[in-house]
Amino acid sequence: MTSIDDAIRLLQEIKELGGSVTTTLKKAKPVAKKAKKAVKKVKRAPSAYNKYMKKQLAILKKKHPRSSHQVLFKKAAKSWKRSTERKRSMK
């Protein structure tokens, strides 16, 4: 939030000093970029499906270390359809 405040203050100071528009834009753009980077997005919590798949893939990779990820993912997805966790998450 401080970067946004800095950008506003900078624009006000330039107006008070009688600066040109191009000068204002040259100084404001880097401050605006910093403000965008400062705003952090909040990550969503993983869904029941995501949690289940992560757990199942780990189990399947231990049982079948030479199988490809694609094959193991398909097995885990099929087991999700039959799982009780799926039924609980749909309520």
N, C-alpha and C positions, 0 to 999 in steps of 0.2 A: 504494500500500500504506500510506502514512503516514496517509491519511484514515481507513482502517479502524482503524488503531492509535489514532488520535485519538478515534474513536467509543468504542472499548473503554475507553480511559483516562477519558473523560468519564463513562461509565456507572459505572465503579468509584469515581470521585470523588463522584458524586451519592449512591451507596450509602453511602459513608463519612460524608458530611455529613448523611445522613438525609433526602434530598430525596424528593418525591412522584413517583409514576409519571407524572403528566401533565407535570411539569417535565422529567423525564427524556426523555419522548417529544418534547416541543417542541424540546429542544436536540439530540437525536439525529437527527431527521429531516433537517435541513439537512446534517449531517455525512455521513449515509448517501447523500444525493443526490450530494454531491461525490465520494464514494468510487466510486459507479457511473460517474460521468463520467471518473474517473481511469483506470479499467480500459479499455484500448484493445483492440479486437478486431483480430486478425491477419487481413489479407486473404489470400485464397487466390490462388495464381498463376493467370493465365489459362490456359485449356485450349488445346489445339491448334486447336480449332474457333474459339474467340474470337480467337486470334492471326490465323488465316487470314481470318476475316471482316473484321477491322479492316483488314488489308492490302488485301484485294480490294475492299472498299467504297471505299477511298481511290483505288484505280486506276480503278474504274468511274465514280466521281464526276468524275474528271478527263476521262475519255473522253466521258461523257454528262452534262454539267453541268445540263441542263434536265430530266432525268428525275427522277421522285420517288424518295424514299428507299425506299419500299416496293417499287417495281419493281426497283431496283438490288439490294436485299437478296435478292429472290427469285432474281435471276441469280447472285448470289454463292453462295447456298445450293445451287443446282443444280450449280454448278461444284465445290462442296465434295464432292458425292457422287462425282464422277469424279476428284478430286484424289489424288495420291500421298501427300500429307501425311495425309489421312484414313486411308489404309491403314496408314501407319506408326504412327499414334496408336492404332490398334485392336489392336496386337500386345501 
